[in-house]
Amino acid sequence: MTTGTQWPDAEFTSVASLRGPLMAVTGVRGVGFDEYVRITEDGSGTRRYGTVVEVDGDTAVVQVLEGTSGLSQAARVAFAGAPLRIPVGPGWLGRICDGRGGPTDGGPPVFGARTAPVNGFPMNPTRREPPAEPVLTGVRCIDSLATLVRGQKLPVFSVPGLPHLELATQIAAQATAGDEAFCVVFAGMDLTHADAAYVRDALEERAAAGELTLLVNTSDAPVLERILTPRIALTVAEDLAFAEGRHVLVVLVDMTSYAEALREVSAARDEIPARRAYPGYLYSDLASLYERCGRIRGAPGSVTILPVLTMPGGDITHPVPDLTGYITEGQIVLSPEVAARGVYPPIDPLSSLSRLMRHGAGPGRTAPEHLPLAAQLLAALARARQVRDLADLVGADALGPTDRHYLDFQDEFEHRLVDQGRTERCPLAQALERCRQVALTLPRSELTMLPESLLDAGAAEP
């Protein structure tokens, strides 16, 4: 990874200990937290890099990005005097890199006219603009019922074994911001080589168009790379948005792997564990990533974050989804039950929510009928599930005519609205038309939230 860091001539050779990813260096002076560090191996001259995570008197503890395996205590250590910075700019577009920003596409290292710290700059809250206008994903269930808004952070909650990576890749391949300048930064963490190849192939067209930056951290890479990957992705995205004027969608997969890497490093540092052995600062660490999205007054671009995380055992109260839910503005929930019925993407609309949908949908943004249609469909789906439970108890033949319409509605909802091809991009107008057609399978008397203009298209009579 090219950083443009200016290294001092002075190097320290007083490495006191090596443990896991950590190195303790004694006899240091003027070293601060988060400084970038260069480690030169004795004899071979091979270089590794790290950051200072703790300073106690004249001892600095360094997290070595490549790990300390095979490293000798005779190594020479140089401190940069500043945090890790990376080149930023449009040179990242169209590039495929590893989790530290090193090129894996056969091209040269990424260079830029300016650099930025990977931990980002705090965004002045008085200059924040509320999220507005939609980011259209091409996935009709999301666009119509849980619209993603520019500047929003909207996580996808999944369970191991569900196609969350496929959904995230599909969104990254086909998302747009209308006619405005748009690009995607995709950060994959702890991916198998097969998954990494799938993502590269699926996003090849977008990368060739110069609309994508792809960072891939594979499972066999050092654990600290997993912690660095989303920070590099967000640093690249911030510059593309606020300096280059693009609307940027950042897709982070899988944030549970990121949190587990954080837990592993915390254990190596002998920190007091909190819930399920995660560090007590997990909330603030996740917030330091998620809160880097948004819009800035006077800047034309925006950063929108779509983090994907798996819930171990399907437990939505697990610390990672639980804390993520406190920070973000809604969630898209994938359901094993929906997946078992052969529906892709297996989204559970009643568990999913975009709290900022009203800021990005409706008159002047998507369509005047968008919000009433979404409200009517979700209300009808809730009623349909109640009717389904009743039918399981008493049998469908014991239901009244209206209740039987609701049973048909649920089937239509899943197979005509939710179910979609893995490479199918559905325009918003087509998605809303499907919503209208699905709603009109119910009796007219049940469609109390829809305007007359939609009802006149012909609802089923009771």
RODO-2510 file (C-alpha; in nm, 4 decimals, decimal comma):
residues 462
     n   res          X          Y          Z
     1     m     0,0000     0,0000     0,0000
     2     t     0,1379     0,3386    -0,1007
     3     t     0,1053     0,5940     0,1780
     4     g     0,3483     0,8730     0,0938
     5     t     0,4642     0,8697     0,4571
     6     q     0,7900     1,0524     0,5336
     7     w     0,9962     0,8292     0,7634
     8     p     1,2589     0,9676     1,0063
     9     d     1,6169     0,8468     0,9975
    10     a     1,6079     0,7388     1,3639
    11     e     1,5082     0,3770     1,4312
    12     f     1,4632     0,1890     1,7592
    13     t     1,6060    -0,1590     1,8178
    14     s     1,4683    -0,2087     2,1695
    15     v     1,1877    -0,4553     2,0956
    16     a     1,0950    -0,5930     2,4387
    17     s     0,8345    -0,8537     2,3436
    18     l     0,6307    -1,0057     2,0618
    19     r     0,2867    -1,1506     2,1290
    20     g     0,0285    -1,2328     1,8677
    21     p    -0,0162    -0,9160     1,6579
    22     l     0,1450    -0,6971     1,9273
    23     m     0,4988    -0,5688     1,9658
    24     a     0,6284    -0,3766     2,2698
    25     v     0,9077    -0,1254     2,2054
    26     t     1,0895     0,0356     2,4989
    27     g     1,3020     0,3491     2,5288
    28     v     1,0817     0,5593     2,3022
    29     r     1,0180     0,9318     2,3376
    30     g     0,7625     1,1602     2,1769
    31     v     0,5527     0,8732     2,0430
    32     g     0,1750     0,9147     2,0386
    33     f    -0,1333     0,6985     2,0078
    34     d    -0,2300     0,5880     1,6546
    35     e     0,1102     0,6702     1,5018
    36     y     0,2026     0,4765     1,1913
    37     v     0,4998     0,2445     1,2403
    38     r     0,7494     0,0776     1,0072
    39     i     0,9237    -0,2422     1,1180
    40     t     1,2313    -0,3579     0,9261
    41     e     1,3316    -0,7202     0,9819
    42     d     1,6949    -0,7782     1,0742
    43     g     1,8994    -0,9346     0,7980
    44     s     1,6369    -0,9682     0,5236
    45     g     1,5304    -0,6025     0,5308
    46     t     1,1670    -0,7062     0,4782
    47     r     0,9265    -0,4431     0,6037
    48     r     0,6059    -0,4679     0,8002
    49     y     0,3813    -0,1908     0,9224
    50     g     0,1674    -0,1200     1,2237
    51     t     0,0050     0,1420     1,4453
    52     v     0,0626     0,2461     1,8055
    53     v    -0,2262     0,1301     2,0227
    54     e    -0,0885     0,2136     2,3666
    55     v     0,1853     0,4307     2,5188
    56     d     0,2962     0,3825     2,8812
    57     g     0,5964     0,5921     2,9832
    58     d     0,8798     0,5038     2,7485
    59     t     0,7057     0,1878     2,6162
    60     a     0,4909     0,1819     2,3018
    61     v     0,2685    -0,1125     2,2101
    62     v     0,2394    -0,1572     1,8331
    63     q    -0,0226    -0,3538     1,6401
    64     v     0,1637    -0,5156     1,3516
    65     l    -0,0628    -0,5346     1,0478
    66     e     0,1049    -0,8461     0,9095
    67     g     0,1351    -1,0111     1,2522
    68     t     0,4563    -1,0882     1,4389
    69     s     0,5028    -1,4467     1,3216
    70     g     0,8673    -1,4978     1,2191
    71     l     0,9661    -1,1532     1,3409
    72     s     1,2763    -1,1241     1,5559
    73     q     1,3324    -0,8916     1,8520
    74     a     1,6306    -0,7526     1,6610
    75     a     1,3923    -0,5746     1,4216
    76     r     1,4322    -0,1995     1,3695
    77     v     1,1292     0,0202     1,4394
    78     a     1,0608     0,3689     1,2991
    79     f     0,7734     0,5933     1,4092
    80     a     0,6229     0,8243     1,1476
    81     g     0,5061     1,0896     1,3947
    82     a     0,1578     1,0879     1,2377
    83     p    -0,1345     0,8465     1,1871
    84     l    -0,1580     0,6232     0,8823
    85     r    -0,2581     0,8210     0,5739
    86     i    -0,3433     0,6928     0,2278
    87     p    -0,3566     0,8615    -0,1131
    88     v    -0,7095     0,9598    -0,2089
    89     g    -0,8780     1,0725    -0,5272
    90     p    -1,0387     0,9291    -0,8419
    91     g    -0,7377     0,7020    -0,8950
    92     w    -0,9146     0,4475    -0,6734
    93     l    -1,2032     0,4072    -0,9187
    94     g    -1,1857     0,0920    -1,1250
    95     r    -0,9260    -0,0644    -0,8948
    96     i    -0,9311    -0,4013    -0,7169
    97     c    -0,7134    -0,4147    -0,4049
    98     d    -0,6524    -0,6217    -0,0959
    99     g    -0,7785    -0,5176     0,2459
   100     r    -0,4872    -0,2771     0,2955
   101     g    -0,5278    -0,1051    -0,0391
   102     g    -0,2513    -0,2943    -0,2202
   103     p    -0,3394    -0,3615    -0,5855
   104     t    -0,4412    -0,7157    -0,6809
   105     d    -0,5580    -0,6318    -1,0338
   106     g    -0,2101    -0,6275    -1,1857
   107     g    -0,2009    -0,2475    -1,1937
   108     p     0,0382    -0,0065    -1,0211
   109     p    -0,0127     0,1128    -0,6628
   110     v    -0,2844     0,3724    -0,6205
   111     f    -0,1501     0,7274    -0,6151
   112     g    -0,3261     1,0536    -0,5455
   113     a    -0,2548     1,4234    -0,5365
   114     r    -0,3491     1,4328    -0,1683
   115     t    -0,3608     1,2010     0,1317
   116     a    -0,6093     1,1528     0,4153
   117     p    -0,5941     0,9702     0,7506
   118     v    -0,7637     0,6307     0,7494
   119     n    -0,9533     0,7153     1,0686
   120     g    -1,1144     1,0102     0,8895
   121     f    -1,1930     1,3601     1,0056
   122     p    -1,4791     1,4245     1,2488
   123     m    -1,7756     1,5692     1,0607
   124     n    -1,8927     1,8976     1,2116
   125     p    -2,2503     1,8205     1,3238
   126     t    -2,3610     2,1765     1,2512
   127     r    -2,2680     2,1260     0,8853
   128     r    -2,4541     1,7978     0,8445
   129     e    -2,7480     1,7981     0,6063
   130     p    -3,0365     1,5556     0,6694
   131     p    -3,0353     1,2532     0,4372
   132     a    -3,2541     1,3084     0,1323
   133     e    -3,3204     1,1643    -0,2139
   134     p    -3,3129     0,7899    -0,2828
   135     v    -3,0327     0,5528    -0,3706
   136     l    -3,2062     0,3019    -0,5961
   137     t    -3,0683    -0,0486    -0,5489
   138     g    -3,2564    -0,2207    -0,8311
   139     v    -3,3960    -0,4659    -0,5715
   140     r    -3,7680    -0,3975    -0,5864
   141     c    -3,8562    -0,5045    -0,2319
   142     i    -3,5964    -0,2627    -0,0899
   143     d    -3,6693     0,0253    -0,3258
   144     s    -4,0450     0,0063    -0,2776
   145     l    -4,0820    -0,0863     0,0910
   146     a    -3,7565     0,0148     0,2673
   147     t    -3,6048     0,2819     0,0458
   148     l    -3,2357     0,3562     0,0974
   149     v    -3,1677     0,7310     0,1252
   150     r    -2,8517     0,9225     0,0361
   151     g    -2,6519     0,9771     0,3535
   152     q    -2,8249     0,6947     0,5418
   153     k    -2,6706     0,3951     0,7167
   154     l    -2,8979     0,0961     0,6604
   155     p    -2,7653    -0,2460     0,7694
   156     v    -2,8594    -0,5871     0,6330
   157     f    -2,9117    -0,8449     0,9104
   158     s    -2,8628    -1,2011     0,7966
   159     v    -2,7979    -1,5539     0,9233
   160     p    -2,5022    -1,7703     0,8190
   161     g    -2,6004    -1,9698     0,5128
   162     l    -2,8321    -1,7077     0,3618
   163     p    -2,7349    -1,5270     0,0384
   164     h    -2,6362    -1,1974     0,2023
   165     l    -2,3127    -1,1747     0,0037
   166     e    -2,5037    -1,2290    -0,3209
   167     l    -2,7535    -0,9571    -0,2254
   168     a    -2,4793    -0,7116    -0,1256
   169     t    -2,2963    -0,7790    -0,4528
   170     q    -2,6144    -0,7385    -0,6551
   171     i    -2,6848    -0,4028    -0,4906
   172     a    -2,3268    -0,2904    -0,5513
   173     a    -2,3528    -0,3916    -0,9181
   174     q    -2,6779    -0,2144    -0,9996
   175     a    -2,7361     0,0731    -0,7519
   176     t    -2,7758     0,4251    -0,8937
   177     a    -2,8464     0,7809    -0,7808
   178     g    -3,0520     0,8777    -1,0824
   179     d    -2,8598     1,0868    -1,3346
   180     e    -2,6088     1,2196    -1,0808
   181     a    -2,2455     1,1080    -1,0485
   182     f    -2,2413     0,7836    -0,8520
   183     c    -1,9909     0,5165    -0,7505
   184     v    -1,9580     0,2221    -0,5136
   185     v    -1,6868     0,1306    -0,2644
   186     f    -1,7168    -0,2386    -0,1760
   187     a    -1,5208    -0,3739     0,1217
   188     g    -1,5323    -0,7503     0,1716
   189     m    -1,3933    -0,8827     0,4999
   190     d    -1,2955    -1,2409     0,5833
   191     l    -1,4019    -1,3708     0,2418
   192     t    -1,3016    -1,7140     0,1191
   193     h    -1,1101    -1,7155    -0,2072
   194     a    -1,4174    -1,8581    -0,3815
   195     d    -1,6355    -1,5753    -0,2485
   196     a    -1,3708    -1,3183    -0,3400
   197     a    -1,3630    -1,4518    -0,6973
   198     y    -1,7439    -1,4393    -0,7124
   199     v    -1,7481    -1,0755    -0,6009
   200     r    -1,4764    -0,9765    -0,8491
   201     d    -1,6577    -1,1441    -1,1380
   202     a    -1,9977    -1,0000    -1,0441
   203     l    -1,8596    -0,6456    -1,0141
   204     e    -1,6244    -0,6624    -1,3112
   205     e    -1,8510    -0,4561    -1,5364
   206     r    -1,8898    -0,1779    -1,2801
   207     a    -1,5152    -0,1741    -1,2145
   208     a    -1,4431    -0,1523    -1,5888
   209     a    -1,6793     0,1463    -1,6090
   210     g    -1,4723     0,3279    -1,3452
   211     e    -1,7593     0,3316    -1,0961
   212     l    -1,6222     0,0901    -0,8345
   213     t    -1,3456     0,0498    -0,5809
   214     l    -1,3158    -0,3085    -0,4546
   215     l    -1,1251    -0,3952    -0,1373
   216     v    -1,1077    -0,7679    -0,0588
   217     n    -0,9774    -0,9013     0,2727
   218     t    -0,9518    -1,2804     0,2456
   219     s    -0,9770    -1,5253     0,5336
   220     d    -0,6060    -1,6112     0,5211
   221     a    -0,4972    -1,2463     0,5497
   222     p    -0,3711    -1,1082     0,8842
   223     v    -0,6474    -1,0332     1,1305
   224     l    -0,5472    -0,6683     1,1617
   225     e    -0,6079    -0,6178     0,7903
   226     r    -0,9730    -0,6922     0,8645
   227     i    -0,9835    -0,3998     1,1057
   228     l    -0,8167    -0,1675     0,8559
   229     t    -1,0295    -0,2565     0,5511
   230     p    -1,3519    -0,0652     0,6333
   231     r    -1,1512     0,2393     0,7414
   232     i    -0,9668     0,2538     0,4098
   233     a    -1,2966     0,2065     0,2245
   234     l    -1,4601     0,4949     0,4093
   235     t    -1,1576     0,7213     0,3651
   236     v    -1,1690     0,6617    -0,0105
   237     a    -1,5458     0,7192    -0,0124
   238     e    -1,5282     1,0441     0,1854
   239     d    -1,2886     1,1982    -0,0635
   240     l    -1,4867     1,0789    -0,3657
   241     a    -1,8002     1,2295    -0,2111
   242     f    -1,6934     1,5550    -0,0532
   243     a    -1,3939     1,6479    -0,2713
   244     e    -1,5006     1,4928    -0,6038
   245     g    -1,8770     1,5537    -0,5739
   246     r    -1,9983     1,1960    -0,6187
   247     h    -2,2741     1,0113    -0,4394
   248     v    -2,0969     0,7085    -0,2921
   249     l    -2,2484     0,3846    -0,1665
   250     v    -2,0173     0,1970     0,0725
   251     v    -2,0978    -0,1746     0,1102
   252     l    -1,9290    -0,3434     0,4092
   253     v    -1,9451    -0,7253     0,4266
   254     d    -1,9313    -0,8783     0,6927
   255     m    -1,9230    -0,6512     0,9971
   256     t    -1,9528    -0,9511     1,2307
   257     s    -1,6147    -1,0696     1,1014
   258     y    -1,4801    -0,7206     1,1679
   259     a    -1,6110    -0,7313     1,5265
   260     e    -1,4591    -1,0747     1,5824
   261     a    -1,1217    -0,9427     1,4652
   262     l    -1,1608    -0,6560     1,7097
   263     r    -1,2357    -0,9086     1,9858
   264     e    -0,9270    -1,1139     1,8980
   265     v    -0,6971    -0,8119     1,9158
   266     s    -0,8607    -0,6957     2,2391
   267     a    -0,7918    -1,0353     2,3968
   268     a    -0,4277    -1,0165     2,2862
   269     r    -0,4025    -0,6807     2,4640
   270     d    -0,5453    -0,8347     2,7858
   271     e    -0,8322    -0,5857     2,7896
   272     i    -1,1235    -0,6503     3,0237
   273     p    -1,3930    -0,8161     2,8129
   274     a    -1,7558    -0,7079     2,8046
   275     r    -2,0598    -0,8934     2,6723
   276     r    -1,9672    -1,2215     2,4970
   277     a    -1,5978    -1,1294     2,5303
   278     y    -1,6240    -0,8345     2,2916
   279     p    -1,4362    -0,5233     2,4062
   280     g    -1,6302    -0,2673     2,6049
   281     y    -1,5674    -0,0071     2,3347
   282     l    -1,7394    -0,2103     2,0599
   283     y    -2,0264     0,0402     2,0430
   284     s    -1,8015     0,3439     2,0014
   285     d    -1,5792     0,1592     1,7540
   286     l    -1,8754     0,0650     1,5335
   287     a    -2,0095     0,4189     1,5633
   288     s    -1,6729     0,5588     1,4497
   289     l    -1,7327     0,3719     1,1218
   290     y    -2,1069     0,4086     1,0706
   291     e    -2,1134     0,7792     1,1543
   292     r    -1,8749     0,8601     0,8702
   293     c    -2,1698     0,8621     0,6318
   294     g    -2,3900     1,1590     0,5558
   295     r    -2,4159     1,4821     0,3600
   296     i    -2,2313     1,8087     0,4254
   297     r    -2,3841     2,1486     0,3694
   298     g    -2,2244     2,3061     0,0642
   299     a    -2,0747     1,9795    -0,0637
   300     p    -2,2527     1,8150    -0,3577
   301     g    -2,1770     1,4501    -0,2756
   302     s    -2,2916     1,2061    -0,0089
   303     v    -2,1735     0,8876     0,1626
   304     t    -2,4312     0,6128     0,2180
   305     i    -2,3377     0,3000     0,4120
   306     l    -2,4884    -0,0468     0,3674
   307     p    -2,3201    -0,2693     0,6281
   308     v    -2,3984    -0,6414     0,6088
   309     l    -2,3677    -0,8532     0,9221
   310     t    -2,4494    -1,2099     1,0156
   311     m    -2,6268    -1,2877     1,3415
   312     p    -2,4673    -1,5935     1,5085
   313     g    -2,7424    -1,8455     1,5717
   314     g    -2,9919    -1,6012     1,4200
   315     d    -2,9824    -1,4047     1,7466
   316     i    -3,0759    -1,0434     1,6760
   317     t    -2,9811    -0,9569     2,0371
   318     h    -2,6192    -1,0616     1,9717
   319     p    -2,3892    -0,7654     2,0529
   320     v    -2,2983    -0,6851     1,6913
   321     p    -2,6538    -0,6526     1,5463
   322     d    -2,7808    -0,5145     1,8775
   323     l    -2,5296    -0,2288     1,8893
   324     t    -2,5546    -0,1743     1,5145
   325     g    -2,9283    -0,1239     1,5544
   326     y    -2,8711     0,1544     1,8068
   327     i    -2,6459     0,3452     1,5656
   328     t    -2,8151     0,2954     1,2294
   329     e    -3,1475     0,4059     1,0818
   330     g    -3,3383     0,0840     1,0297
   331     q    -3,2491    -0,2594     0,8974
   332     i    -3,3103    -0,5050     0,6143
   333     v    -3,3684    -0,8498     0,7678
   334     l    -3,3137    -1,1722     0,5737
   335     s    -3,5282    -1,4641     0,6861
   336     p    -3,4444    -1,8369     0,6761
   337     e    -3,8190    -1,9106     0,6513
   338     v    -3,8543    -1,6980     0,3388
   339     a    -3,5412    -1,8564     0,1916
   340     a    -3,6845    -2,2032     0,2591
   341     r    -3,9780    -2,1144     0,0311
   342     g    -3,7343    -2,0567    -0,2555
   343     v    -3,7631    -1,6766    -0,2547
   344     y    -3,4623    -1,4602    -0,3407
   345     p    -3,3743    -1,2239    -0,1862
   346     p    -3,5229    -1,3769     0,1304
   347     i    -3,6230    -1,0404     0,2816
   348     d    -3,8760    -1,0284     0,5638
   349     p    -4,0587    -0,6992     0,4900
   350     l    -4,2327    -0,6793     0,8293
   351     s    -3,9016    -0,7037     1,0168
   352     s    -3,7336    -0,4591     0,7781
   353     l    -3,7530    -0,0831     0,8094
   354     s    -3,5936     0,2282     0,6646
   355     r    -3,6513     0,5021     0,9202
   356     l    -3,5518     0,7703     0,6702
   357     m    -3,7672     0,6413     0,3849
   358     r    -3,9979     0,9441     0,4033
   359     h    -3,6965     1,1677     0,3378
   360     g    -3,6137     0,9881     0,0141
   361     a    -3,9474     0,8722    -0,1248
   362     g    -4,2772     1,0286    -0,2214
   363     p    -4,3773     1,3320    -0,4320
   364     g    -4,0853     1,5031    -0,6020
   365     r    -3,8451     1,2208    -0,5191
   366     t    -3,9858     0,8882    -0,6392
   367     a    -4,3609     0,8897    -0,7071
   368     p    -4,6671     1,0403    -0,5312
   369     e    -4,8215     0,6973    -0,4721
   370     h    -4,5011     0,5397    -0,3337
   371     l    -4,5559     0,5932     0,0388
   372     p    -4,9297     0,5039     0,0421
   373     l    -4,8553     0,1880    -0,1566
   374     a    -4,5802     0,0823     0,0849
   375     a    -4,7982     0,1472     0,3902
   376     q    -5,0923    -0,0433     0,2416
   377     l    -4,8816    -0,3443     0,1429
   378     l    -4,7141    -0,3758     0,4824
   379     a    -5,0456    -0,3431     0,6663
   380     a    -5,2016    -0,6050     0,4399
   381     l    -4,9044    -0,8382     0,4848
   382     a    -4,9376    -0,8165     0,8631
   383     r    -5,3071    -0,9092     0,8325
   384     a    -5,2229    -1,1905     0,5885
   385     r    -4,9831    -1,3479     0,8369
   386     q    -5,2495    -1,3426     1,1060
   387     v    -5,4895    -1,5101     0,8661
   388     r    -5,2266    -1,7702     0,7757
   389     d    -5,1826    -1,8576     1,1431
   390     l    -5,5604    -1,8865     1,1796
   391     a    -5,5819    -2,1101     0,8715
   392     d    -5,3207    -2,3408     1,0223
   393     l    -5,5503    -2,3837     1,3246
   394     v    -5,8934    -2,4111     1,1709
   395     g    -5,8220    -2,4872     0,8056
   396     a    -5,8546    -2,2618     0,5023
   397     d    -6,2090    -2,3866     0,4298
   398     a    -6,3305    -2,2302     0,7552
   399     l    -6,2157    -1,8827     0,6533
   400     g    -6,4397    -1,6160     0,5097
   401     p    -6,4037    -1,4791     0,1532
   402     t    -6,2009    -1,1768     0,2616
   403     d    -5,9594    -1,3861     0,4647
   404     r    -5,9077    -1,6161     0,1681
   405     h    -5,8171    -1,3097    -0,0389
   406     y    -5,5460    -1,2359     0,2178
   407     l    -5,4020    -1,5845     0,1798
   408     d    -5,3768    -1,5284    -0,1945
   409     f    -5,2301    -1,1836    -0,1302
   410     q    -4,9405    -1,3246     0,0742
   411     d    -4,8461    -1,5659    -0,2037
   412     e    -4,8683    -1,2909    -0,4645
   413     f    -4,6624    -1,0604    -0,2444
   414     e    -4,3737    -1,3045    -0,2118
   415     h    -4,3627    -1,4353    -0,5659
   416     r    -4,4480    -1,1226    -0,7669
   417     l    -4,2867    -0,8524    -0,5529
   418     v    -4,0124    -0,9982    -0,3312
   419     d    -3,8831    -1,2796    -0,5525
   420     q    -3,6313    -1,1506    -0,8049
   421     g    -3,3468    -1,2837    -1,0179
   422     r    -2,9950    -1,2585    -0,8761
   423     t    -2,8836    -1,0457    -1,1692
   424     e    -3,2196    -0,8796    -1,2375
   425     r    -3,2282    -0,5021    -1,2025
   426     c    -3,5804    -0,3726    -1,1497
   427     p    -3,6450    -0,0019    -1,2241
   428     l    -3,8433     0,1817    -0,9575
   429     a    -4,1412     0,2488    -1,1870
   430     q    -4,1705    -0,1241    -1,2566
   431     a    -4,1380    -0,2057    -0,8849
   432     l    -4,4189     0,0347    -0,7943
   433     e    -4,6380    -0,1071    -1,0690
   434     r    -4,5874    -0,4542    -0,9218
   435     c    -4,6792    -0,3140    -0,5815
   436     r    -5,0019    -0,1773    -0,7286
   437     q    -5,0881    -0,5057    -0,8986
   438     v    -5,0246    -0,7037    -0,5804
   439     a    -5,2370    -0,4640    -0,3743
   440     l    -5,5238    -0,4910    -0,6204
   441     t    -5,5536    -0,8640    -0,5544
   442     l    -5,7377    -0,7610    -0,2347
   443     p    -6,1000    -0,6429    -0,2237
   444     r    -6,1428    -0,2706    -0,2817
   445     s    -6,2918    -0,2270     0,0630
   446     e    -5,9644    -0,3450     0,2205
   447     l    -5,7490    -0,0872     0,0409
   448     t    -5,8241     0,2031     0,2717
   449     m    -5,4773     0,3640     0,2434
   450     l    -5,4666     0,3978    -0,1344
   451     p    -5,5832     0,7029    -0,3312
   452     e    -5,8792     0,6725    -0,5639
   453     s    -5,6547     0,7078    -0,8683
   454     l    -5,4969     0,3710    -0,7896
   455     l    -5,8211     0,2014    -0,6885
   456     d    -5,9852     0,3000    -1,0145
   457     a    -5,7414     0,0705    -1,1932
   458     g    -5,9660    -0,2141    -1,0774
   459     a    -5,9492    -0,3851    -0,7420
   460     a    -6,1146    -0,7153    -0,6732
   461     e    -6,4689    -0,6705    -0,5456
   462     p    -6,5707    -0,8355    -0,2150
***
